[in-house]
Amino acid sequence: MLPRLGGRRGLLGVLVVLVVVLAGSAAVTGALGSLQQPTGDEVLDRVEQRYESAETVTSTARVTVENETTSTTATVEVAAAADNRSRTIVTHDGTTYRTGSNGSVVWAVGPNHSAAWPVEAVEAGAAPDLSPTATGQAGAPGESDAQLSPERPPEFNESNVSATLVGTPTVDGISTYEVELTHPEVDATTSLWVAQDDYRVVRAVTTDGTNRTVVAVESTAFNVSIHESTFEPPNNRIALTPHDQYDDFAAAQQATDLSLPRLDGTFAEASVTVRQNETIVGQRYVTDDGNVSIVSTTATDRFDRVSENASTTTIDGQTVTVTTAEDRAIAAWTDDGVTTAVVVEGSTDRAVAVAGDLSR
């Protein structure tokens, strides 16, 4: 099973991301046919089930971003498999950059730049900048290719997404359901065209008041064989950020000068990354209440996004920033130049409780 990309009504945010980095039967006519048509919510449910029930998914799409003054197009190839493994290749104006994850490391490679960071850091909001500019892909200042930079979907109450079936047009010879997605907290509208026979997305258009982004999906394949090397950092191209994996806490502690916190749970693994004189250590523990990731880093500015739209609390005199990201909760604080972040599956109360355990 593929990892969940968000809640059912969070599909708007997920598909907006696919638009930027890539996003039952034959048509029935007549009065009886209209009664048999699924609702917009039902179409989204079936799309989610189609993609999440697959062991692997590959897709190729042509992505065009345009506004009143400029237009740019890129080809996007995506491969995804279980255990949070994925790879995306974006080709634009003859230049290519790649991003991916093998489940433990998130990586990005361009002609002039490369980076690899632990997944725990990404979950905690300390992700590297994977945009074309950061990976050496963007052209001269002012060029429009930077619009293709992958961005996180906006955070909003996903239960308020409205899905409306607006028609059953034919797209490139394919009978589709056209579904319009809107949300009161998001200044954007997304329209999806979903194949009626197998509920794959064949086209998506998002407008945000400034840009119009069109994804024309050229091919999609489910449950195909994907070689393991697809998701690994391509070390043969450019030396990636040093990244070492450990299955023992003592070994991880010995590998860094940072004083690592230790949780009262089953230690699963740790990773130590050094990048441009910045150190980031990710630990993962298994507890009775689920997995817990702990990130320790000297790159305190990497957590700036965590503080946006976040609340604060005090633990043993220390100010702790608390927020959520998808289905995870994060509690982070900085002490003596080192930022520590706790990432849990569940509520912010649980994140704060784990942070309190670490501070003792």
HELIX and SHEET records of a PDB file:
HELIX    1   1 ARG A    8  GLY A   10  5                                   3    
HELIX    2   2 LEU A   11  VAL A   21  1                                  11    
HELIX    3   3 GLY A   30  GLN A   36  1                                   7    
HELIX    4   4 GLY A   40  GLU A   52  1                                  13    
HELIX    5   5 VAL A  119  GLU A  123  1                                   5    
HELIX    6   6 SER A  144  LEU A  148  5                                   5    
HELIX    7   7 GLU A  158  ASN A  160  5                                   3    
HELIX    8   8 GLU A  228  PHE A  231  5                                   4    
HELIX    9   9 PHE A  249  GLN A  254  1                                   6    
HELIX   10  10 THR A  300  SER A  307  5                                   8    
HELIX   11  11 THR A  348  SER A  359  1                                  12    
SHEET    1   A11 SER A 114  PRO A 118  0                                        
SHEET    2   A11 VAL A 105  VAL A 109 -1                                        
SHEET    3   A11 THR A  95  ASN A 102 -1                                        
SHEET    4   A11 ARG A  85  HIS A  92 -1                                        
SHEET    5   A11 SER A  71  ALA A  81 -1                                        
SHEET    6   A11 THR A  56  GLU A  66 -1                                        
SHEET    7   A11 ARG A 212  PHE A 222 -1                                        
SHEET    8   A11 VAL A 201  THR A 207 -1                                        
SHEET    9   A11 THR A 189  ALA A 195 -1                                        
SHEET   10   A11 ILE A 174  THR A 182 -1                                        
SHEET   11   A11 SER A 162  GLY A 167 -1                                        
SHEET    1   B11 SER A 114  PRO A 118  0                                        
SHEET    2   B11 VAL A 105  VAL A 109 -1                                        
SHEET    3   B11 THR A  95  ASN A 102 -1                                        
SHEET    4   B11 ARG A  85  HIS A  92 -1                                        
SHEET    5   B11 SER A  71  ALA A  81 -1                                        
SHEET    6   B11 THR A  56  GLU A  66 -1                                        
SHEET    7   B11 ARG A 212  PHE A 222 -1                                        
SHEET    8   B11 VAL A 201  THR A 207 -1                                        
SHEET    9   B11 THR A 189  ALA A 195 -1                                        
SHEET   10   B11 ILE A 174  THR A 182 -1                                        
SHEET   11   B11 THR A 170  VAL A 171 -1                                        
SHEET    1   C 8 HIS A 243  TYR A 246  0                                        
SHEET    2   C 8 THR A 266  ARG A 275 -1                                        
SHEET    3   C 8 GLU A 278  THR A 287 -1                                        
SHEET    4   C 8 GLY A 290  THR A 297 -1                                        
SHEET    5   C 8 VAL A 338  GLU A 345 -1                                        
SHEET    6   C 8 ARG A 328  ASP A 335 -1                                        
SHEET    7   C 8 GLN A 318  ALA A 325 -1                                        
SHEET    8   C 8 SER A 311  ILE A 315 -1                                        
END                                                                             
